[in-house]
Amino acid sequence: MQADFQENFDRLIVESLENGCVWGLKDKDDNWALVDSDQVSGIDVIPFWSNQQLAEMHCTDQWAIYEPVAIAMEEFLDDWLIGMHEDVIRVGVNWNQDLEGQEVEPLDLLAEFEAELG
């Protein structure tokens, strides 16, 4: 991952569309990894990555209970982002090893994907 969070954001858009999926982290009880927002008090963030390897590097220490799970782009765009907006959950975009990176409103990310799809 790059130190440039905007580059990581752009990478999520391009790579996810190329690969046909995004990657999240889920535990054996079907709970998705989430953290408190650094930007908005009282809001949760679910991080997603553009490929399995980027997601997998976070499955250590306290996150060793998680494993990378692919979410098909159609499901992510049509169901996940809309649902996260309704549930007031933000999206973590291609966070680095220190869980740092952009947090975005789900509908803003949806608009970015739609713009890329043209």
Biopython code that builds the backbone (N, CA, C, O; Angstrom):
import numpy as np
from Bio.PDB.StructureBuilder import StructureBuilder

atoms = [
    (1, "MET", "N", (0.843, -1.183, 0.000)),
    (1, "MET", "CA", (0.000, 0.000, 0.000)),
    (1, "MET", "C", (0.881, 1.236, 0.000)),
    (1, "MET", "O", (1.978, 1.252, 0.558)),
    (2, "GLN", "N", (0.373, 2.249, -0.632)),
    (2, "GLN", "CA", (1.105, 3.502, -0.741)),
    (2, "GLN", "C", (0.835, 4.381, 0.477)),
    (2, "GLN", "O", (-0.167, 4.207, 1.170)),
    (3, "ALA", "N", (1.731, 5.315, 0.729)),
    (3, "ALA", "CA", (1.518, 6.294, 1.783)),
    (3, "ALA", "C", (0.452, 7.306, 1.350)),
    (3, "ALA", "O", (-0.167, 7.970, 2.182)),
    (4, "ASP", "N", (0.252, 7.409, 0.047)),
    (4, "ASP", "CA", (-0.729, 8.331, -0.522)),
    (4, "ASP", "C", (-2.114, 7.685, -0.472)),
    (4, "ASP", "O", (-2.412, 6.773, -1.244)),
    (5, "PHE", "N", (-2.950, 8.166, 0.441)),
    (5, "PHE", "CA", (-4.269, 7.569, 0.630)),
    (5, "PHE", "C", (-5.156, 7.708, -0.607)),
    (5, "PHE", "O", (-5.993, 6.845, -0.873)),
    (6, "GLN", "N", (-4.972, 8.805, -1.369)),
    (6, "GLN", "CA", (-5.758, 8.977, -2.593)),
    (6, "GLN", "C", (-5.383, 7.922, -3.621)),
    (6, "GLN", "O", (-6.244, 7.417, -4.340)),
    (7, "GLU", "N", (-4.111, 7.591, -3.690)),
    (7, "GLU", "CA", (-3.663, 6.546, -4.616)),
    (7, "GLU", "C", (-4.263, 5.190, -4.211)),
    (7, "GLU", "O", (-4.668, 4.406, -5.070)),
    (8, "ASN", "N", (-4.315, 4.925, -2.914)),
    (8, "ASN", "CA", (-4.930, 3.684, -2.429)),
    (8, "ASN", "C", (-6.419, 3.646, -2.759)),
    (8, "ASN", "O", (-6.961, 2.593, -3.093)),
    (9, "PHE", "N", (-7.077, 4.801, -2.663)),
    (9, "PHE", "CA", (-8.495, 4.916, -3.007)),
    (9, "PHE", "C", (-8.699, 4.591, -4.488)),
    (9, "PHE", "O", (-9.563, 3.791, -4.850)),
    (10, "ASP", "N", (-7.891, 5.224, -5.332)),
    (10, "ASP", "CA", (-7.991, 4.990, -6.781)),
    (10, "ASP", "C", (-7.720, 3.522, -7.116)),
    (10, "ASP", "O", (-8.353, 2.943, -7.998)),
    (11, "ARG", "N", (-6.773, 2.941, -6.397)),
    (11, "ARG", "CA", (-6.434, 1.531, -6.608)),
    (11, "ARG", "C", (-7.627, 0.632, -6.292)),
    (11, "ARG", "O", (-7.874, -0.345, -6.999)),
    (12, "LEU", "N", (-8.365, 0.960, -5.234)),
    (12, "LEU", "CA", (-9.543, 0.162, -4.896)),
    (12, "LEU", "C", (-10.545, 0.177, -6.041)),
    (12, "LEU", "O", (-11.088, -0.865, -6.406)),
    (13, "ILE", "N", (-10.789, 1.333, -6.600)),
    (13, "ILE", "CA", (-11.757, 1.458, -7.692)),
    (13, "ILE", "C", (-11.314, 0.615, -8.894)),
    (13, "ILE", "O", (-12.074, -0.220, -9.384)),
    (14, "VAL", "N", (-10.097, 0.836, -9.359)),
    (14, "VAL", "CA", (-9.614, 0.190, -10.578)),
    (14, "VAL", "C", (-9.449, -1.322, -10.387)),
    (14, "VAL", "O", (-9.963, -2.109, -11.182)),
    (15, "GLU", "N", (-8.734, -1.724, -9.336)),
    (15, "GLU", "CA", (-8.469, -3.153, -9.136)),
    (15, "GLU", "C", (-9.743, -3.951, -8.844)),
    (15, "GLU", "O", (-9.900, -5.072, -9.329)),
    (16, "SER", "N", (-10.636, -3.382, -8.066)),
    (16, "SER", "CA", (-11.866, -4.100, -7.729)),
    (16, "SER", "C", (-12.712, -4.346, -8.970)),
    (16, "SER", "O", (-13.300, -5.416, -9.128)),
    (17, "LEU", "N", (-12.771, -3.361, -9.839)),
    (17, "LEU", "CA", (-13.522, -3.546, -11.077)),
    (17, "LEU", "C", (-12.839, -4.573, -11.979)),
    (17, "LEU", "O", (-13.510, -5.387, -12.614)),
    (18, "GLU", "N", (-11.520, -4.537, -12.034)),
    (18, "GLU", "CA", (-10.786, -5.521, -12.832)),
    (18, "GLU", "C", (-10.980, -6.933, -12.293)),
    (18, "GLU", "O", (-11.179, -7.876, -13.058)),
    (19, "ASN", "N", (-10.921, -7.072, -10.959)),
    (19, "ASN", "CA", (-11.010, -8.387, -10.313)),
    (19, "ASN", "C", (-12.447, -8.862, -10.121)),
    (19, "ASN", "O", (-12.688, -10.048, -9.900)),
    (20, "GLY", "N", (-13.395, -7.939, -10.206)),
    (20, "GLY", "CA", (-14.796, -8.298, -10.041)),
    (20, "GLY", "C", (-15.248, -8.457, -8.609)),
    (20, "GLY", "O", (-16.328, -8.988, -8.350)),
    (21, "CYS", "N", (-14.411, -7.988, -7.652)),
    (21, "CYS", "CA", (-14.799, -8.104, -6.246)),
    (21, "CYS", "C", (-13.988, -7.144, -5.388)),
    (21, "CYS", "O", (-12.964, -6.606, -5.808)),
    (22, "VAL", "N", (-14.484, -6.952, -4.175)),
    (22, "VAL", "CA", (-13.721, -6.306, -3.111)),
    (22, "VAL", "C", (-13.528, -7.351, -2.027)),
    (22, "VAL", "O", (-14.196, -8.385, -2.029)),
    (23, "TRP", "N", (-12.621, -7.085, -1.107)),
    (23, "TRP", "CA", (-12.313, -8.026, -0.041)),
    (23, "TRP", "C", (-12.548, -7.388, 1.317)),
    (23, "TRP", "O", (-12.075, -6.285, 1.590)),
    (24, "GLY", "N", (-13.287, -8.097, 2.165)),
    (24, "GLY", "CA", (-13.466, -7.706, 3.546)),
    (24, "GLY", "C", (-12.929, -8.805, 4.436)),
    (24, "GLY", "O", (-12.444, -9.828, 3.952)),
    (25, "LEU", "N", (-13.017, -8.592, 5.735)),
    (25, "LEU", "CA", (-12.543, -9.582, 6.702)),
    (25, "LEU", "C", (-13.711, -10.043, 7.555)),
    (25, "LEU", "O", (-14.467, -9.236, 8.097)),
    (26, "LYS", "N", (-13.844, -11.370, 7.665)),
    (26, "LYS", "CA", (-14.964, -11.944, 8.406)),
    (26, "LYS", "C", (-14.442, -13.037, 9.337)),
    (26, "LYS", "O", (-13.508, -13.763, 8.996)),
    (27, "ASP", "N", (-15.063, -13.147, 10.531)),
    (27, "ASP", "CA", (-14.658, -14.199, 11.461)),
    (27, "ASP", "C", (-15.533, -15.439, 11.288)),
    (27, "ASP", "O", (-16.444, -15.447, 10.461)),
    (28, "LYS", "N", (-15.259, -16.477, 12.063)),
    (28, "LYS", "CA", (-15.974, -17.749, 11.902)),
    (28, "LYS", "C", (-17.447, -17.644, 12.290)),
    (28, "LYS", "O", (-18.243, -18.512, 11.930)),
    (29, "ASP", "N", (-17.819, -16.590, 13.024)),
    (29, "ASP", "CA", (-19.215, -16.369, 13.405)),
    (29, "ASP", "C", (-19.946, -15.458, 12.421)),
    (29, "ASP", "O", (-21.045, -14.982, 12.706)),
    (30, "ASP", "N", (-19.331, -15.217, 11.261)),
    (30, "ASP", "CA", (-19.888, -14.367, 10.210)),
    (30, "ASP", "C", (-19.975, -12.889, 10.584)),
    (30, "ASP", "O", (-20.813, -12.162, 10.052)),
    (31, "ASN", "N", (-19.115, -12.446, 11.493)),
    (31, "ASN", "CA", (-19.038, -11.027, 11.838)),
    (31, "ASN", "C", (-17.949, -10.373, 10.998)),
    (31, "ASN", "O", (-16.833, -10.885, 10.907)),
    (32, "TRP", "N", (-18.274, -9.250, 10.390)),
    (32, "TRP", "CA", (-17.309, -8.502, 9.588)),
    (32, "TRP", "C", (-16.468, -7.626, 10.498)),
    (32, "TRP", "O", (-16.962, -7.091, 11.491)),
    (33, "ALA", "N", (-15.198, -7.482, 10.155)),
    (33, "ALA", "CA", (-14.300, -6.600, 10.899)),
    (33, "ALA", "C", (-14.790, -5.168, 10.755)),
    (33, "ALA", "O", (-15.105, -4.710, 9.657)),
    (34, "LEU", "N", (-14.848, -4.476, 11.874)),
    (34, "LEU", "CA", (-15.174, -3.055, 11.831)),
    (34, "LEU", "C", (-14.470, -2.350, 12.963)),
    (34, "LEU", "O", (-14.109, -2.957, 13.972)),
    (35, "VAL", "N", (-14.282, -1.072, 12.784)),
    (35, "VAL", "CA", (-13.585, -0.242, 13.757)),
    (35, "VAL", "C", (-14.349, 1.063, 13.938)),
    (35, "VAL", "O", (-15.219, 1.413, 13.140)),
    (36, "ASP", "N", (-14.004, 1.770, 15.001)),
    (36, "ASP", "CA", (-14.588, 3.095, 15.217)),
    (36, "ASP", "C", (-13.981, 4.081, 14.223)),
    (36, "ASP", "O", (-12.789, 4.020, 13.919)),
    (37, "SER", "N", (-14.801, 4.971, 13.731)),
    (37, "SER", "CA", (-14.324, 6.004, 12.821)),
    (37, "SER", "C", (-13.356, 6.938, 13.535)),
    (37, "SER", "O", (-13.561, 7.294, 14.695)),
    (38, "ASP", "N", (-12.294, 7.330, 12.825)),
    (38, "ASP", "CA", (-11.384, 8.361, 13.320)),
    (38, "ASP", "C", (-11.929, 9.751, 13.009)),
    (38, "ASP", "O", (-11.458, 10.744, 13.563)),
    (39, "GLN", "N", (-12.920, 9.821, 12.125)),
    (39, "GLN", "CA", (-13.376, 11.108, 11.627)),
    (39, "GLN", "C", (-14.735, 11.533, 12.167)),
    (39, "GLN", "O", (-15.006, 12.726, 12.295)),
    (40, "VAL", "N", (-15.601, 10.552, 12.488)),
    (40, "VAL", "CA", (-16.951, 10.877, 12.933)),
    (40, "VAL", "C", (-17.244, 10.089, 14.201)),
    (40, "VAL", "O", (-17.285, 8.859, 14.176)),
    (41, "SER", "N", (-17.442, 10.781, 15.289)),
    (41, "SER", "CA", (-17.678, 10.137, 16.573)),
    (41, "SER", "C", (-18.942, 9.273, 16.549)),
    (41, "SER", "O", (-19.980, 9.693, 16.038)),
    (42, "GLY", "N", (-18.845, 8.066, 17.106)),
    (42, "GLY", "CA", (-20.002, 7.189, 17.219)),
    (42, "GLY", "C", (-20.357, 6.431, 15.952)),
    (42, "GLY", "O", (-21.403, 5.785, 15.897)),
    (43, "ILE", "N", (-19.505, 6.496, 14.928)),
    (43, "ILE", "CA", (-19.772, 5.827, 13.653)),
    (43, "ILE", "C", (-18.764, 4.688, 13.478)),
    (43, "ILE", "O", (-17.587, 4.830, 13.811)),
    (44, "ASP", "N", (-19.241, 3.563, 12.952)),
    (44, "ASP", "CA", (-18.368, 2.436, 12.646)),
    (44, "ASP", "C", (-17.903, 2.504, 11.201)),
    (44, "ASP", "O", (-18.538, 3.130, 10.352)),
    (45, "VAL", "N", (-16.774, 1.844, 10.941)),
    (45, "VAL", "CA", (-16.202, 1.756, 9.601)),
    (45, "VAL", "C", (-15.913, 0.287, 9.309)),
    (45, "VAL", "O", (-15.326, -0.410, 10.136)),
    (46, "ILE", "N", (-16.324, -0.180, 8.136)),
    (46, "ILE", "CA", (-15.943, -1.507, 7.667)),
    (46, "ILE", "C", (-14.885, -1.312, 6.588)),
    (46, "ILE", "O", (-15.152, -0.679, 5.567)),
    (47, "PRO", "N", (-13.683, -1.851, 6.807)),
    (47, "PRO", "CA", (-12.635, -1.708, 5.792)),
    (47, "PRO", "C", (-12.768, -2.741, 4.676)),
    (47, "PRO", "O", (-13.166, -3.883, 4.908)),
    (48, "PHE", "N", (-12.428, -2.319, 3.473)),
    (48, "PHE", "CA", (-12.410, -3.188, 2.299)),
    (48, "PHE", "C", (-11.114, -2.950, 1.536)),
    (48, "PHE", "O", (-10.537, -1.863, 1.575)),
    (49, "TRP", "N", (-10.668, -4.005, 0.834)),
    (49, "TRP", "CA", (-9.439, -3.933, 0.058)),
    (49, "TRP", "C", (-9.689, -4.394, -1.359)),
    (49, "TRP", "O", (-10.684, -5.057, -1.652)),
    (50, "SER", "N", (-8.759, -4.028, -2.241)),
    (50, "SER", "CA", (-8.928, -4.326, -3.662)),
    (50, "SER", "C", (-8.431, -5.708, -4.057)),
    (50, "SER", "O", (-8.698, -6.162, -5.170)),
    (51, "ASN", "N", (-7.714, -6.383, -3.165)),
    (51, "ASN", "CA", (-7.300, -7.758, -3.473)),
    (51, "ASN", "C", (-7.101, -8.555, -2.189)),
    (51, "ASN", "O", (-7.007, -7.992, -1.098)),
    (52, "GLN", "N", (-7.041, -9.853, -2.338)),
    (52, "GLN", "CA", (-6.971, -10.751, -1.186)),
    (52, "GLN", "C", (-5.703, -10.537, -0.363)),
    (52, "GLN", "O", (-5.756, -10.566, 0.867)),
    (53, "GLN", "N", (-4.578, -10.324, -1.015)),
    (53, "GLN", "CA", (-3.315, -10.174, -0.302)),
    (53, "GLN", "C", (-3.317, -8.943, 0.609)),
    (53, "GLN", "O", (-2.807, -8.994, 1.728)),
    (54, "LEU", "N", (-3.887, -7.848, 0.131)),
    (54, "LEU", "CA", (-3.949, -6.635, 0.952)),
    (54, "LEU", "C", (-4.834, -6.853, 2.177)),
    (54, "LEU", "O", (-4.515, -6.382, 3.269)),
    (55, "ALA", "N", (-5.937, -7.563, 1.995)),
    (55, "ALA", "CA", (-6.818, -7.857, 3.126)),
    (55, "ALA", "C", (-6.142, -8.819, 4.093)),
    (55, "ALA", "O", (-6.219, -8.643, 5.309)),
    (56, "GLU", "N", (-5.482, -9.830, 3.553)),
    (56, "GLU", "CA", (-4.892, -10.890, 4.367)),
    (56, "GLU", "C", (-3.779, -10.383, 5.287)),
    (56, "GLU", "O", (-3.581, -10.931, 6.371)),
    (57, "MET", "N", (-3.064, -9.361, 4.874)),
    (57, "MET", "CA", (-1.959, -8.878, 5.705)),
    (57, "MET", "C", (-2.452, -8.283, 7.028)),
    (57, "MET", "O", (-1.646, -8.026, 7.922)),
    (58, "HIS", "N", (-3.750, -8.064, 7.162)),
    (58, "HIS", "CA", (-4.304, -7.529, 8.404)),
    (58, "HIS", "C", (-4.750, -8.616, 9.373)),
    (58, "HIS", "O", (-5.154, -8.312, 10.495)),
    (59, "CYS", "N", (-4.685, -9.868, 8.962)),
    (59, "CYS", "CA", (-5.187, -10.984, 9.773)),
    (59, "CYS", "C", (-4.131, -11.472, 10.760)),
    (59, "CYS", "O", (-3.777, -12.651, 10.778)),
    (60, "THR", "N", (-3.640, -10.561, 11.565)),
    (60, "THR", "CA", (-2.640, -10.869, 12.581)),
    (60, "THR", "C", (-3.073, -10.247, 13.904)),
    (60, "THR", "O", (-4.005, -9.445, 13.955)),
    (61, "ASP", "N", (-2.387, -10.627, 14.955)),
    (61, "ASP", "CA", (-2.619, -10.077, 16.291)),
    (61, "ASP", "C", (-4.104, -10.146, 16.651)),
    (61, "ASP", "O", (-4.707, -11.219, 16.600)),
    (62, "GLN", "N", (-4.689, -9.012, 17.013)),
    (62, "GLN", "CA", (-6.096, -9.020, 17.429)),
    (62, "GLN", "C", (-7.053, -9.327, 16.281)),
    (62, "GLN", "O", (-8.219, -9.645, 16.512)),
    (63, "TRP", "N", (-6.565, -9.234, 15.048)),
    (63, "TRP", "CA", (-7.407, -9.534, 13.888)),
    (63, "TRP", "C", (-7.121, -10.918, 13.309)),
    (63, "TRP", "O", (-7.551, -11.237, 12.201)),
    (64, "ALA", "N", (-6.397, -11.730, 14.065)),
    (64, "ALA", "CA", (-6.101, -13.089, 13.603)),
    (64, "ALA", "C", (-7.362, -13.951, 13.515)),
    (64, "ALA", "O", (-7.343, -15.018, 12.901)),
    (65, "ILE", "N", (-8.447, -13.494, 14.123)),
    (65, "ILE", "CA", (-9.717, -14.239, 14.073)),
    (65, "ILE", "C", (-10.416, -14.091, 12.733)),
    (65, "ILE", "O", (-11.366, -14.819, 12.445)),
    (66, "TYR", "N", (-9.955, -13.152, 11.908)),
    (66, "TYR", "CA", (-10.600, -12.873, 10.623)),
    (66, "TYR", "C", (-9.887, -13.567, 9.473)),
    (66, "TYR", "O", (-8.711, -13.920, 9.562)),
    (67, "GLU", "N", (-10.638, -13.752, 8.387)),
    (67, "GLU", "CA", (-10.039, -14.204, 7.134)),
    (67, "GLU", "C", (-10.650, -13.407, 5.993)),
    (67, "GLU", "O", (-11.798, -12.970, 6.082)),
    (68, "PRO", "N", (-9.883, -13.215, 4.911)),
    (68, "PRO", "CA", (-10.387, -12.441, 3.775)),
    (68, "PRO", "C", (-11.552, -13.162, 3.083)),
    (68, "PRO", "O", (-11.525, -14.375, 2.874)),
    (69, "VAL", "N", (-12.559, -12.380, 2.742)),
    (69, "VAL", "CA", (-13.728, -12.907, 2.031)),
    (69, "VAL", "C", (-14.041, -11.958, 0.872)),
    (69, "VAL", "O", (-14.130, -10.743, 1.049)),
    (70, "ALA", "N", (-14.205, -12.542, -0.312)),
    (70, "ALA", "CA", (-14.523, -11.741, -1.500)),
    (70, "ALA", "C", (-16.013, -11.422, -1.536)),
    (70, "ALA", "O", (-16.853, -12.249, -1.181)),
    (71, "ILE", "N", (-16.319, -10.207, -1.972)),
    (71, "ILE", "CA", (-17.697, -9.775, -2.195)),
    (71, "ILE", "C", (-17.776, -9.344, -3.658)),
    (71, "ILE", "O", (-17.054, -8.444, -4.088)),
    (72, "ALA", "N", (-18.647, -9.986, -4.410)),
    (72, "ALA", "CA", (-18.798, -9.670, -5.831)),
    (72, "ALA", "C", (-19.173, -8.199, -6.012)),
    (72, "ALA", "O", (-19.929, -7.641, -5.217)),
    (73, "MET", "N", (-18.638, -7.580, -7.060)),
    (73, "MET", "CA", (-18.883, -6.153, -7.294)),
    (73, "MET", "C", (-20.363, -5.821, -7.369)),
    (73, "MET", "O", (-20.802, -4.830, -6.785)),
    (74, "GLU", "N", (-21.136, -6.628, -8.075)),
    (74, "GLU", "CA", (-22.568, -6.330, -8.193)),
    (74, "GLU", "C", (-23.228, -6.289, -6.816)),
    (74, "GLU", "O", (-24.016, -5.389, -6.527)),
    (75, "GLU", "N", (-22.907, -7.259, -5.975)),
    (75, "GLU", "CA", (-23.470, -7.282, -4.616)),
    (75, "GLU", "C", (-22.970, -6.097, -3.803)),
    (75, "GLU", "O", (-23.741, -5.477, -3.070)),
    (76, "PHE", "N", (-21.685, -5.780, -3.928)),
    (76, "PHE", "CA", (-21.112, -4.666, -3.188)),
    (76, "PHE", "C", (-21.768, -3.347, -3.578)),
    (76, "PHE", "O", (-22.130, -2.547, -2.716)),
    (77, "LEU", "N", (-21.918, -3.126, -4.875)),
    (77, "LEU", "CA", (-22.484, -1.865, -5.361)),
    (77, "LEU", "C", (-23.985, -1.775, -5.113)),
    (77, "LEU", "O", (-24.484, -0.722, -4.715)),
    (78, "ASP", "N", (-24.707, -2.867, -5.343)),
    (78, "ASP", "CA", (-26.169, -2.828, -5.256)),
    (78, "ASP", "C", (-26.716, -3.026, -3.848)),
    (78, "ASP", "O", (-27.768, -2.486, -3.506)),
    (79, "ASP", "N", (-26.002, -3.798, -3.033)),
    (79, "ASP", "CA", (-26.520, -4.136, -1.705)),
    (79, "ASP", "C", (-25.702, -3.529, -0.568)),
    (79, "ASP", "O", (-26.240, -2.831, 0.291)),
    (80, "TRP", "N", (-24.412, -3.799, -0.571)),
    (80, "TRP", "CA", (-23.558, -3.386, 0.537)),
    (80, "TRP", "C", (-23.531, -1.868, 0.725)),
    (80, "TRP", "O", (-23.819, -1.374, 1.816)),
    (81, "LEU", "N", (-23.192, -1.138, -0.319)),
    (81, "LEU", "CA", (-23.015, 0.307, -0.147)),
    (81, "LEU", "C", (-24.328, 0.987, 0.223)),
    (81, "LEU", "O", (-24.342, 1.902, 1.046)),
    (82, "ILE", "N", (-25.417, 0.554, -0.372)),
    (82, "ILE", "CA", (-26.731, 1.119, -0.024)),
    (82, "ILE", "C", (-27.065, 0.787, 1.435)),
    (82, "ILE", "O", (-27.497, 1.653, 2.196)),
    (83, "GLY", "N", (-26.858, -0.475, 1.811)),
    (83, "GLY", "CA", (-27.138, -0.907, 3.182)),
    (83, "GLY", "C", (-26.271, -0.202, 4.211)),
    (83, "GLY", "O", (-26.749, 0.175, 5.281)),
    (84, "MET", "N", (-24.996, -0.024, 3.886)),
    (84, "MET", "CA", (-24.108, 0.678, 4.812)),
    (84, "MET", "C", (-24.525, 2.129, 4.979)),
    (84, "MET", "O", (-24.444, 2.681, 6.077)),
    (85, "HIS", "N", (-24.971, 2.748, 3.895)),
    (85, "HIS", "CA", (-25.471, 4.124, 3.996)),
    (85, "HIS", "C", (-26.680, 4.166, 4.922)),
    (85, "HIS", "O", (-26.767, 5.024, 5.800)),
    (86, "GLU", "N", (-27.609, 3.240, 4.726)),
    (86, "GLU", "CA", (-28.821, 3.206, 5.555)),
    (86, "GLU", "C", (-28.496, 2.919, 7.017)),
    (86, "GLU", "O", (-29.176, 3.420, 7.913)),
    (87, "ASP", "N", (-27.454, 2.110, 7.266)),
    (87, "ASP", "CA", (-27.051, 1.762, 8.629)),
    (87, "ASP", "C", (-26.061, 2.760, 9.230)),
    (87, "ASP", "O", (-25.607, 2.574, 10.360)),
    (88, "VAL", "N", (-25.726, 3.806, 8.493)),
    (88, "VAL", "CA", (-24.774, 4.841, 8.906)),
    (88, "VAL", "C", (-23.433, 4.216, 9.297)),
    (88, "VAL", "O", (-22.933, 4.409, 10.406)),
    (89, "ILE", "N", (-22.874, 3.470, 8.361)),
    (89, "ILE", "CA", (-21.546, 2.872, 8.501)),
    (89, "ILE", "C", (-20.701, 3.382, 7.342)),
    (89, "ILE", "O", (-21.148, 3.409, 6.195)),
    (90, "ARG", "N", (-19.479, 3.783, 7.655)),
    (90, "ARG", "CA", (-18.580, 4.303, 6.618)),
    (90, "ARG", "C", (-17.734, 3.176, 6.038)),
    (90, "ARG", "O", (-17.671, 2.080, 6.596)),
    (91, "VAL", "N", (-17.086, 3.460, 4.915)),
    (91, "VAL", "CA", (-16.237, 2.498, 4.218)),
    (91, "VAL", "C", (-14.774, 2.891, 4.405)),
    (91, "VAL", "O", (-14.384, 4.028, 4.140)),
    (92, "GLY", "N", (-13.973, 1.934, 4.865)),
    (92, "GLY", "CA", (-12.525, 2.109, 4.909)),
    (92, "GLY", "C", (-11.957, 1.620, 3.588)),
    (92, "GLY", "O", (-12.266, 0.509, 3.157)),
    (93, "VAL", "N", (-11.140, 2.421, 2.946)),
    (93, "VAL", "CA", (-10.706, 2.146, 1.580)),
    (93, "VAL", "C", (-9.221, 1.775, 1.524)),
    (93, "VAL", "O", (-8.351, 2.620, 1.734)),
    (94, "ASN", "N", (-8.942, 0.482, 1.233)),
    (94, "ASN", "CA", (-7.566, 0.007, 1.049)),
    (94, "ASN", "C", (-6.632, 0.519, 2.135)),
    (94, "ASN", "O", (-5.597, 1.120, 1.846)),
    (95, "TRP", "N", (-7.008, 0.277, 3.392)),
    (95, "TRP", "CA", (-6.183, 0.750, 4.497)),
    (95, "TRP", "C", (-4.837, 0.057, 4.510)),
    (95, "TRP", "O", (-4.708, -1.092, 4.088)),
    (96, "ASN", "N", (-3.836, 0.771, 5.000)),
    (96, "ASN", "CA", (-2.496, 0.221, 5.091)),
    (96, "ASN", "C", (-2.368, -0.696, 6.314)),
    (96, "ASN", "O", (-3.345, -0.933, 7.024)),
    (97, "GLN", "N", (-1.175, -1.199, 6.548)),
    (97, "GLN", "CA", (-0.916, -2.167, 7.621)),
    (97, "GLN", "C", (-1.274, -1.600, 8.993)),
    (97, "GLN", "O", (-1.609, -2.359, 9.903)),
    (98, "ASP", "N", (-1.208, -0.283, 9.156)),
    (98, "ASP", "CA", (-1.538, 0.365, 10.427)),
    (98, "ASP", "C", (-3.007, 0.747, 10.519)),
    (98, "ASP", "O", (-3.407, 1.505, 11.402)),
    (99, "LEU", "N", (-3.809, 0.216, 9.598)),
    (99, "LEU", "CA", (-5.243, 0.531, 9.520)),
    (99, "LEU", "C", (-5.474, 2.027, 9.348)),
    (99, "LEU", "O", (-6.376, 2.608, 9.950)),
    (100, "GLU", "N", (-4.644, 2.630, 8.518)),
    (100, "GLU", "CA", (-4.784, 4.039, 8.187)),
    (100, "GLU", "C", (-5.186, 4.165, 6.731)),
    (100, "GLU", "O", (-4.747, 3.388, 5.884)),
    (101, "GLY", "N", (-6.017, 5.140, 6.451)),
    (101, "GLY", "CA", (-6.449, 5.399, 5.087)),
    (101, "GLY", "C", (-7.730, 6.193, 5.079)),
    (101, "GLY", "O", (-8.183, 6.681, 6.114)),
    (102, "GLN", "N", (-8.305, 6.316, 3.912)),
    (102, "GLN", "CA", (-9.527, 7.100, 3.777)),
    (102, "GLN", "C", (-10.736, 6.364, 4.325)),
    (102, "GLN", "O", (-10.856, 5.143, 4.218)),
    (103, "GLU", "N", (-11.622, 7.143, 4.910)),
    (103, "GLU", "CA", (-12.965, 6.700, 5.283)),
    (103, "GLU", "C", (-13.921, 7.503, 4.417)),
    (103, "GLU", "O", (-13.810, 8.726, 4.334)),
    (104, "VAL", "N", (-14.854, 6.825, 3.776)),
    (104, "VAL", "CA", (-15.782, 7.552, 2.913)),
    (104, "VAL", "C", (-17.214, 7.124, 3.186)),
    (104, "VAL", "O", (-17.475, 6.026, 3.678)),
    (105, "GLU", "N", (-18.122, 8.007, 2.859)),
    (105, "GLU", "CA", (-19.546, 7.707, 2.930)),
    (105, "GLU", "C", (-19.847, 6.710, 1.812)),
    (105, "GLU", "O", (-19.379, 6.894, 0.689)),
    (106, "PRO", "N", (-20.604, 5.674, 2.092)),
    (106, "PRO", "CA", (-20.853, 4.647, 1.077)),
    (106, "PRO", "C", (-21.399, 5.168, -0.250)),
    (106, "PRO", "O", (-20.999, 4.681, -1.307)),
    (107, "LEU", "N", (-22.295, 6.137, -0.218)),
    (107, "LEU", "CA", (-22.853, 6.631, -1.479)),
    (107, "LEU", "C", (-21.817, 7.424, -2.285)),
    (107, "LEU", "O", (-21.893, 7.483, -3.512)),
    (108, "ASP", "N", (-20.848, 8.036, -1.585)),
    (108, "ASP", "CA", (-19.762, 8.722, -2.297)),
    (108, "ASP", "C", (-18.898, 7.697, -3.028)),
    (108, "ASP", "O", (-18.478, 7.927, -4.162)),
    (109, "LEU", "N", (-18.633, 6.554, -2.369)),
    (109, "LEU", "CA", (-17.857, 5.507, -3.023)),
    (109, "LEU", "C", (-18.638, 4.918, -4.193)),
    (109, "LEU", "O", (-18.062, 4.643, -5.246)),
    (110, "LEU", "N", (-19.925, 4.727, -4.020)),
    (110, "LEU", "CA", (-20.769, 4.227, -5.102)),
    (110, "LEU", "C", (-20.693, 5.155, -6.312)),
    (110, "LEU", "O", (-20.587, 4.689, -7.447)),
    (111, "ALA", "N", (-20.747, 6.452, -6.076)),
    (111, "ALA", "CA", (-20.657, 7.428, -7.171)),
    (111, "ALA", "C", (-19.312, 7.332, -7.884)),
    (111, "ALA", "O", (-19.256, 7.478, -9.105)),
    (112, "GLU", "N", (-18.227, 7.089, -7.145)),
    (112, "GLU", "CA", (-16.903, 6.932, -7.752)),
    (112, "GLU", "C", (-16.862, 5.690, -8.653)),
    (112, "GLU", "O", (-16.322, 5.738, -9.758)),
    (113, "PHE", "N", (-17.438, 4.575, -8.173)),
    (113, "PHE", "CA", (-17.489, 3.370, -8.992)),
    (113, "PHE", "C", (-18.329, 3.600, -10.247)),
    (113, "PHE", "O", (-17.949, 3.176, -11.338)),
    (114, "GLU", "N", (-19.462, 4.266, -10.093)),
    (114, "GLU", "CA", (-20.338, 4.512, -11.240)),
    (114, "GLU", "C", (-19.665, 5.421, -12.260)),
    (114, "GLU", "O", (-19.834, 5.237, -13.466)),
    (115, "ALA", "N", (-18.898, 6.407, -11.778)),
    (115, "ALA", "CA", (-18.171, 7.302, -12.683)),
    (115, "ALA", "C", (-17.117, 6.513, -13.466)),
    (115, "ALA", "O", (-16.931, 6.735, -14.662)),
    (116, "GLU", "N", (-16.438, 5.603, -12.791)),
    (116, "GLU", "CA", (-15.423, 4.790, -13.467)),
    (116, "GLU", "C", (-16.044, 3.848, -14.485)),
    (116, "GLU", "O", (-15.460, 3.583, -15.535)),
    (117, "LEU", "N", (-17.237, 3.342, -14.166)),
    (117, "LEU", "CA", (-17.928, 2.442, -15.088)),
    (117, "LEU", "C", (-18.478, 3.188, -16.296)),
    (117, "LEU", "O", (-18.745, 2.597, -17.342)),
    (118, "GLY", "N", (-18.642, 4.508, -16.131)),
    (118, "GLY", "CA", (-19.088, 5.346, -17.234)),
    (118, "GLY", "C", (-20.512, 5.115, -17.579)),
    (118, "GLY", "O", (-21.036, 5.751, -18.494)),
]
sb = StructureBuilder()
sb.init_structure("model")
sb.init_model(0)
sb.init_chain("A")
sb.init_seg("    ")
for serial, (resi, resn, name, xyz) in enumerate(atoms, 1):
    if name == "N":
        sb.init_residue(resn, " ", resi, " ")
    sb.init_atom(name, np.array(xyz, "f"), 0.0, 1.0, " ", f" {name:<3s}", serial, name[0])
structure = sb.get_structure()
